[in-house]
Amino acid sequence: MGDGMSFTKILIANRGEIAVRIHDTAWDMGYRTVAIYSDADKDAYHVRECSEAVRIGPSPVGESYLNVAAILDAARRTGADAVHPGYGFLSENAAFAEACEKAGLVFIGPPPAAIAAMGNKAAAKRRMIDSGVPCVPGYQGADQSDAGLAAEACKIGLPVMVKAAAGGGGRGMRLVERDGDLLDAIRTARTEAESAFGSGELILEKAVVDARHVEIQVFADNHGNVIHLGERDCSVQRRHQKVIEEAPSPAVDAGLRGRMGAAAVAAARAIGYRGAGTVEFLLASDGAFYFLEMNTRLQVEHPVTEEITGLDLVEWQLRVARGEPLPLTQDQVSFQGHAIEVRLYAEDAYAGFLPQTGRVEEWKPGFGVGVRVDYGVVKGSVISPFYDPMIAKVIAHGATREEARQRLVRALRETVVLGPTTNRHFLIRLLEHPEFAAGKATTAFLGKHSFAAPEISDAHWKLAASLLWQQSAARYPADLRGWRNSNPQPTPIRLAAGMVEKTIELNTGEIATEIAGDTAPFHIDGNDIVVDLDALTVRFTDKTYAAPTTAAAGSDGKLRAPMDGRIVSIKVAAGEKVARGQTLIVLEAMKIQHQLKAAFDAEIEGVSVQEGQQVANRTVLATLKMGGKEDNVA
C-alpha cells in the first residue's frame, strides 16, 4: 500500500459489536460505512447502524463472513475504497489483505507479509527466537504425526499445551497434565483446528503453571515509528478464552512494563509491522516473561487501553492507513487510572460454558459513571448458533483498580438481558471473589476455584408464580385462582426450573404484595417465564396442568443436544455397552467441540443422528438403557 492512501467509504468486514464500534469512530471522522451480513444477520444491529448494507451469503461463516469473493464484490458494488476487518474472521488472513490491495482497496491493518509472518504460531515463534525475544520452551517442528508430537511432548515434560499453529481464541488448544490424555488432546486439537482455521498443524509448549497472561498493545506507522501503549492483564480465562481483561496489570511495575514493551516493539519491528497489534506474553511468578503469539489486528479487549490512555485506537488505525505518522511518541504516552472489561456472553457458565441461542427479549445496558458498554444487539436480536455468542463488552474505568471494579459490578447488576441464558451472574461472582479483588488472579484462577450453580431462592419461585398469576389470568380458571363463595383459598401453581419442580401456594393478598413490592425484570414466553432477581436470571416452566414428575420419573433415556451445532463424531453404536464418563458423541458449536458423555453405565439402544448433521438444541441424539430401564444421560 506504500505510504498510505486516501479513502472515503469503509466496508466493515465483520459483524456484531466490533462492526458497530468501527462504524461509530469512522462516522465521527466523516467516513461512510458499509455493513455486510449473512442471512442470519439480516436484521442485526450493525446492519441498521451503517450507511449501507450488503448481503454476502447464507448463515454459515464459510459461505458469508469468510467468503472473500463476496466481500470484495460488496465493496465494488457500493464503491467502498477501504476495508476494516475488525477481529476474528478474516482479520489475520494474509491472503485476504493481499486480495484487498490487489482490488485497489485500502486494507486497514498490517501488510500481508506481516500478517503471514505472525499468522502461523510455529513460524512466528522461530522468528521471535531468532530476534532474541524470550519464548516458552516447546516444539514447533515439521513432524506432525501423533507419535512424533507425543514424543516431543514427553521431551518437554508435562504439563504441556497443545496449540493450533494457525489459530487463536482458545480454539484447537488443550492443556495436558496426564500421559493418558496426550493422544486424545492431540487428535481433538487437530480436528478442531482444521475446522476453525483450515489447518491441523500443531505446536507444543511447556505449560507455565500459575502464570499471568499479559499482552502489550503496539502501534506502528509507515514512517518507521513503533511504540507501545502499555499492557493488559487477561489472566482470567475459561477454555483459554479471555473472560476479564484489565489495564494496567496488577503484577506489572514501570520497570517490567518497559522491558516487556521493548520486547513487543522489537517483535513488531522484526516483521515490518504497521497499524494496531498485540504481542502476548506469559508472565511467570518470578518476573520472567515469554512470547506466546502476536495478534495482527485490533483486540477484543482494546477498550481498556483506550480508557487508561484516552486514545481511540480505531481512529489511530484509520490515520495510519491513510499514511499519517503516529499521533504520539513513546514519551508522550501516559496512563490514567485503571480499567476492567468483562465479556457478556450468551452461555451457561454453570453447565460447562455451553453456548446459548435464542431471541433477546429485553436488553438494557447498565450504564453509569465511568462505564462504557460496547454491544452488537438490541431488543429482538437473535443469538444464532453460527457465530460467537458474545452479547456485549462492559468496561469500567476508575481512578483506582478498586473503583473500577466496584463500578463494573454495579453496571452488571443493573444490566438487563432476558432471553438466552447469560454469564452475567458468573461474572459478578468472579469480580467479587477475594482473590480477584486483591489483584492476584492468574491463569489458574478458574481452575482452582469452584463456581457451582447457585441455589434458586424461594423469592425467585414466589415471584415467578406471582407474576404468572398476574400476567396470565386466562391460564388459570376461577377455581384454581383461589376464589370460593366464602374465604379465598391458596392458589397452587406448579413450576419447574431444570429438573426441580415445586408447587407454590399463593393467596390473593400475598400476590398483591409480591407484585406491588417488586420491580424485577421478567419475560413470559408461552409456558415459560424468565425472572431476573438479585442478578440471577432463572427460566421457569409453568407445569400447573402437567402431571407431576420427579427427576427420575421424568427421565426418558435420551441424550439430547445441549445447543444447536454439528455432529462431528459418533463414538458408539447400537448394542454397545458404555461406561459412566465415556464420550458418546462430539458436537461442534461456535467452532468449539463439546464431548457429550454418559452419566452412568448403560447400553446404547440407538443413535438417531449422523456425522456431519446439523442439529437443533434438544434434538435427540441417542437413546440409552441402564439395567433394562431407561434413564437420563448428560
N, C-alpha and C positions, 0 to 999 in steps of 0.2 A: 504493500500500500504506500510505500515511500514515507514522506514526512507528514502524511495526513491528507484528508480530502474534505471538502465541504459537503454537506448533505442537508436535506430539508425535511425528509419524511423517513421515519424509522419503523421498520417491521419488527415486531417483538416476537421472536421465535420461541414462545413459551406460553404458559397458561398460569392461572391461579394468582396467588398473592404477589409473586415476583413480577408477573406481567403488569399488574396494577401499579406496583412500586416503580417500575421503569417508566411506565406511561406518565405517572404524576410528575416526575422530575423532567422528563422530556417535554411535556406540555408546558411546564413552567418556564422552560428555556426557549420556548417558541417553536418547537417541532410538532408536526403532525405525526400521529402514530397509527399503525396498522396492527390489528389483532388477527391471530389465526386461531381456528377452532376445529375440533373434531365433532362428530355427530353428538357425542356425549356432552359436549360443552357449548352447544348452540345457544343456550340461554345463560351462559356463565357471566359472572360479574366483569371479568376482563374484556369480554366481548362488548358489553354495554359501555364501558369506560372509554375505549379507544375511538379515534376519529373514524376509522373504517374497520371492517372485519371480513375475513375471507375463510370459507370452509376449505379445509385441506384434506378431508378424508373421513373414513369410518373411525369408530372409537379406539380400537387397538393402537398403541403408540407406533408400532411398526408401519402402520398404514396412514399415520397422521403426523404426529409431532416429531417422528424420526424420518419422515418422507422428504428427503432433500429436494427432489424434483418438484414436489407440490409446493414447498415453501418458496423456492426460487420463482416458481410460476406466479405465486401470490404477490411476490414483490414486483415482478414485471407488470402484472395486471393493474396494480394500484399505483405504480410509479414510485414505489419506495426506493430510496437510494442508499439506505443503510440497514443493517440487521443487528439487533441486540439479542444474543442467545439466552440471557438470563443464567440460571444454573440448572444442572441436570440435562436430560435430553441430549441435544447436540452441542452443548456449550463447550465441551472439551474434545470435540471431534475435529481433528486437523483437516480431514477431507472436506468437511462442511465449510470450514473457514476458507479453505482454498477455493472451493466452488463459488462461494460468495464473491471473493475477489475476482475470480475469472469472469463472473457475470457483471462486473463493474459495480458491485455493491461494497460499501464500506463495512467491514466486519468490526464491530465494536468489541474488541477483545485482542488477545495477543496474536503475533504472527503464527501462521500454520506450523512453521518449524519449531517454535517454542512449545506449542501445544503437543506436537508429536514427541518432543524431547521428554516431556513430563507425563505424557499420556499412558505410557507403559511403566508400571512400577519397577519392573526388573531393570529396564534400560536406564530409568531415572536414577535408581539407586547406584548403579555402576558409575554414572556420570558424576553424582554427588561425591562418591568415594574418591574419584579422580580429582575433584575440585577441592578436596580437603574438608568437606562438610561432614561432621560426625554422623555415622549411620548405625542402626541397630544391627548386630551380628545376624547373619541369616544366609539364605540361599536364593539366588536369582539366575539359575543356570538353564541350559537348554534341555536337559533330561527331564521330561515332564511325565514319565511313566509313574504309575502308582508306587512301584517298588523303588524307583530312583528317588522320588520325593520322600518316601518313608525312611529310606536310608539316610538322606540328608537331615531329616528331622531328628533322627537318633544322634547324629553327629553334633547337631546344635544343642540338643538336650531339651527335655520338656521342663516347663510348659512352652509351647510354640504356637505362633499364629500362622494359619494357612490363609493366604490372601489372594484375591484375583489380581493378576498383574495389570489388567486393563480397566479396572473399575474403582469404585469408591462407594460412599454412602452405606457401608456395612454389608453390602451385597457380595456374595462369594467370599465371605470371611468366617473363619471358625477358630476358636481357641481350643487347643488340645492339651489336656492335662494328664491323660492316661494313655498308655500304649494301645490299649484295646480300642480306643476311639479314633486312632490316627487314620486308618484307611477309609473309614466311613466319612470322616471330615474332609479328606482329600477329594473323595468322589462327589460328595454333595456340594462342596465349594465349587468344584469344576463345573458341575451341571448348572448350578445357579449362576455362575459367571458367564457361561455360554448363553444362557437365556437373557441375562441382563445386559451384557456387553458384546456379545458375539464372539468372544474369545474365552477359551477354557484355560489359558496359561495361568499358572500359579507361582507365587513366591512364598518363601518361608521366612519367618522372623522370630528371633528369640523373644518370648513374651517378657516384657519388663514389668515385674509384679508391683502392684500398688503405686504405679507412676501417675503422673498427670498428663493430660493431653493439652498441650499449649501450642497455639499457632500464631504466626506473625503475619500481619497484613502488610503486603508490599505493594508499591506502585512504581511504574516506570513510564517514561515518555520516549519520544522519538529523538530526543536530543542528548541522550546519554545519562540522564538523571534517573537514579533509582534510590528510593527511600523506603522506610518502614513507618507504619502508623501504630506501633505498639502491638501488644499481644492480646489474645483472647484465651480464656481457660474454658475448655469444652470437655472436662473430665467426666461429668455425669452423663453416662450413655447407657442405652439398652440395645442389645444386639449390635453393638459397635456403631450405633447411630446416636447422634447427639440429642439430648433432652433439654439440658440447661447450658447456656453459654454466658460468660461474663467477661467484662474488661474493666480494669486490668485483672491479672491473675493474682489471687491472694498469696501465691507462692513465689512471685517474681519481684525482685527489687530492681533498682535502677541499674546496678552493675550487670545483673543477669539479663535484664532487658536489652542492654547494649550489646552483650555478647550474642544472644540469640538473634537480635535484629541484624547484626553484622553478618551472621551466617546465612540468614534469609536473603539479605541483599546480595551476598556472594552467589547464592543459588540462582537468583533471578538474572544476575549479570552473566552467569555461565551459559545461559541459553538465549541471550539476546532478547530478554523479555520486554513487553510493552503492555501497559494497562494495569488492571487490578489482578492481584494473585495472592494466594495464601500458601505459606510454607508451614507444614505441620511437623511438630516435634513431640517426642515423648520426653517428659522431664522426670528423671529419677529422683528418689528421695534424697540422694547425696548431692543434687545440683547438676549432675551430668545430664546433657540433653542429646537426643539422637533424631536425625532426619527420618521422617516417615514417608511423606509424599508432598508434592506440590499440586495444589488445585489451581488450574489456569483459568480462573473465572471469578466472578463475584460469589461470595459465600452466602449461604442462608443466614448466617449469624452476623452479617456485616453491620446491622443496626447498632450493636453495642459499641462498635468502633466509632460509628457516626456520633453516638450520644456523648462519648467522652472527648472527642476531638472537635465537635461542632462542624464537621465536614459532611458533604453529601457525596458519597463515593460514586454514585451513578453519574452525577454531574462531572466528576473528575474523569470518569470513563469517556464521556462524550467529548470533553475538552481534549483529552489525549488523542482520541480517534480523529479529531479534526486538525491534529498537528500542533496543538499548543503545548508549551512546556508545563511541567507540574506547577501548580499554584504556590507551593511552599517548598522550602529547602528542609533538610532534616532538622536543622537547628530551630526552625520556626514551628515545628510540630509541638503542640502542647496538649496536656491531658487535664481534664477537669472532672472530678468526682468518680462515680462508679456506675456501671450499667449492667443489668442482668436481663437475659431473654429466655423465655420458655417457648417450646413448640407445642401449640394446642392441636392435638390430633384426634381424628375420629378413630379411636381404637379402645379396646377393653384392656386397660393396664392390669386388671386383676384376673385376666384369663389369657396370660401369655402374650399380651400386647397384640391381640388379634385385631386386624384392621376391620373397621365397621363401614357399612354403606347405608345410604338412605337419604331422605329429604330433610333438610334443615328447616324445622318448623318455626323456630324462634332464634334470633341472633341479635344480641345487644352487647357489644364490646364494653368492657369495664374501664372506660377512660377515667382519667383523673390527673392531678398534678404530677408531672414527671413521668407520665405513662404514654406510651406510643403503641398502637396496635396496627400491624400490617396484615391485612386479610384479603382473601380472594373469594369470599362467599357473602351472600346476602340471604335474607329470609326467602325460602323457597328453592335455594340452590340444592343440587343433588350431589352427594358424595358417591362417586361411581367406583366400581372395582378396577377400573383401568389405570388409575393414577395414584400417586402418593396421597394418603388421606389427611394431609395437613390442612387444618382449617385456618389457622392464623398463627402469627408470632406476636407474643405480648412482651413488651420491653419496658422496663422501668429504670429511670435514672435518678440518682440522688447524690448529695454532697459526700455521703459515706456509703460503704457497702451495705450497712445495716439499714440505712434509709431507703436505698434502692430495693432491698429485699422486702421490707415491710410494704412499700408501695406496690410491689409486684403481687404480693399475697392479697392485698386489698383489691387490686384490679381483677385478679382471678375470681375472688369471692363475689364480685359484683358482675362478672360476666355471665350472660345467659345464653346458653346454646342447648336447644332441645331438638331431638330427632335421633340421630345416631349416638351411641354411647361415646363419650369422650374421655380423655385422660385428665380433665381439669382437677378433679378431687385428688388424684395421684400427684399432680404437680404441686399442689398446695402442701401435701404431706412432705414431699421432698424439700421444698423451700423452708418448711418449718422444722425439719429434722435438725437436732442439735449439732451434728457433725457438719452438715452443710452450712448452717447458720454461723458456725465458727470458722468457716473457710477452709476446712480440712478435707473435703471430699476429693477422692482420687478416682481413677478408672475402676477401682474395685468397689466403689460405694454401693451400687445397686446389688452387686453380687453378695455382699456380706451382710446386708440388712434385709429383713423380711418386711414386705409391704403387702400383707394379706388383705383380701377383700374386707371392707368394713361391714359391721353388722348394720342391717337396716333397722332404724329406730322405730319404736312404737309410734312416734309422731309422724313418721313417713306413712305408715299403714293407715293411721287415723285420718290424716289429711287426704290421702288418696281416696279413701272411702267417702269422706265428706264431700270432696269435690265432684266425685262421680254422682253422688246423690243429688247435689245441687244442679249440676250441669246436664244431667241425663234423666230428667223426671220420667220421660216416656219409657225408660229402660225398666222401671220398677212399678208394678201395679200397686194400687192403693193398699191392698192387704199386706204387701211386703214393706211398704213405706211407713209402717208403724201406726196407721190410723185405725182406731177402733171406735165404737159408739161411746165407750166410756173414756178411760185414760189412754194416752198414747203408749204404745209398746215399742221396745227396741227394734230397730231395723237391722237385720242381718245382711251384711254384704261380704261375700267371699272373694278374696283376691289372691293372686299368685304372683310371686316375684322369683323368677327362675324356677327352682324345684321346690320352693317353700310356699305353702298355702296357709292362709289364716282367714277366719271369719271375724269380721269387725262388727260389733254390736253398737249401733248408734241410736240415740233418741233425738227428737227434733230440737231440743234445747242445746244439746252438745253440738249438733250440726251447725246451728246458727252461730254459736260461739266460735267454733273452729274456723268457719269461713270468714266471719267478721274480723277475727283477730290475726289472720294470716294472709300475706300477700305473696306467697311463694309462687314462682312461675310454674306453669303446668301446660300440658297439651294432651287433648283426648284424640285418640286415633282408633276409631272403631271400638273394639272391646278393650283397648289398652289405654292407660293414662300414664304419662311421664310427669313425674313430680320432682322439682328441684328444691331441696331443703338442706340448709347447712352445708352448701357446696357439694352435696352428693345428689346426683340425679339418678332416679330409680324408675324403671318401667314396670308397671303392674298390669296384670290382665284380670279383667272382671270375669269371675267364674261363678257368679251367683246362681246361674241357671245350669251350670255344668255339674256332672256327677262328681262328688268329692273324690280326690285322689291323693296318694302319697307319692313320694319319690319312687318307691318300689313298685307300687301298683300302677304308676303311670309309665313305667319303663316299657319300651316297645322293641328293645333289642336291635335298634337300628343306629348305625354310625352315620351321622349327618354332617354335611359340610358346615364348618363354623363360620363361613363367609363365602362370598362369591369368589370364584377362582377357576384354575385349570388343573385337571388331574395330570400330573407329570409322571407318576409311578404307582403301580399297584403291586404290592409285595406279597399278596396272599391269594388263594383260590378257594372255591367252594370245597368243603370237606376237610380243609386244613385245620389242624389244632394250633391255637396261638396262645402265647403266654402273656400275662399282665405286663404292660410296658412295651410290648412288641409293636413296631411300626407296621401299620396295615396299608395305609395309603399316604402318598405325599401330594399335597395340594399347594399350588403356587398362586399367590395373590400379591399384588404390588411388587412383583419381582422377588419376593421372599418365599422360600419353600418351607412349608409347615408340615411336620410329621404328625399324622393322626394315629394315635396309639390305642391299644386295647387297655381297658381299665381293669380287666380280670382275665383269668384263664378261660378260654372259650373255644368253640368250634365255629368256623365260618360257614354259614348256611348258604350265602350267595353274595356275589358282588354285582352291583347294578349299574356300574359306570365303566368307561373305557379310558385308557391312557390318551391324553390329548383332548379329552372332552371338557368343554366349559360348563361349569355347574353354578347354580344359584345357591345363596345361603339357605341352609336347612335341607338341601337335596339329600335324599337317602343314598348313601354310597355303598353300604354293605350291611348285611344282617348277621347277627351273632347269636349263638345259643350256648348257655352255660349250664352244664349238668342237666341237659334236656329241657331247660326252661330259659326263655329269652330274658335278657336284662340289658341295661344301658351300657354304652361304651362312651369314652370321652376322648 
